[in-house]
Amino acid sequence: MPTLHLQDVHLTRGITPVFAGLQLELTEDRIGLIGNNGAGKTTLLRLLCGLEAPDQGSIHIDGMDIHQREGRLKRSQRIGMMFQNPDDQIIFPTVEEELALGLPGLKKREALQKAREFLAQRGLSDWAQRAISALSQGQRQHVCWLTLLLGGPATLDEPYASLDLPGQARLAHDLNRSDRQLIVSTHLLDHVRTYPRVLWLDQGQVRADGNGPDVCAAYEIHVHQLIAEAAHPAEAPHPAEAAQLAEGARATETARPAQST
């Protein structure tokens, strides 16, 4: 698996700091990102794909800076991103043309032929010339996922958000079968709970970094505490008690030190 390395990454939007000294080394084949809205999950994925550049610091893939010429070429060949809304991602009118986009370095005719062969291997030959506009939201999202399968490492931003339960099950099955390095941001913790590594982001900070079961459990305790405080302020656990509960959930965690300052 490739190594993605963020070194002393700083990013500010307007007057709001998003990351301040973020440091991460990402080598596992499955990495989950969890946390509340506004925690920095989507921004982290955009940084990894080169869609945003840090104000300070660097991002490397296998030792190459993705914002240098050589690194940019490798990024375009190897790192993809699946957006929350497929309509923000799809740019071609037919399925085969959209998939051909995931095959850089080939002539158009060759890329289209490989896209058709890829669809046929998955029992989707009849999708090749279908108009994107005729597909459902879930089907368009599936097209985005198929495009990522033609590349290398992939980052997925809330991939389950617009899918019904059967669609979620199909996507989870596809992700489990993939040999790509996948970094998945989601609010549906069960989809990343078994991952070897999960990062819990909180206001741009890495609040927990460890194996999926332990980090997800710690985050759930935190959320339950927030709900209790909102519903019954007088009965909510004292912050010290809540901290002890969270610490207990992390007692068996294969913890890594928080890698941001």
Secondary structure, 3 states (H helix, E strand, C coil): CCCEEEEEEEEEECCEEEEEEEEEEECCCEEEEECCCCCCHHHHHHHHCCCCCCCEEEEEECCEECCCHHHHHHHHHHCEEECCCHHHCCCCCEHHHHHHCCCCCCCHHHHHHHHHHHHHHCCCHHHCCCEHHHCCHHHHHHHHHHHHHCCCCEEEECCCCCCCHHHHHHHHHHHHHCCCCEEEECCCHHHCCCCCEEEEEECCEEEEEECHHHHHHHHHHHHHHHHHHHHCCCCCCCHHHHHHHHHHHCCCCCCCCCCCC
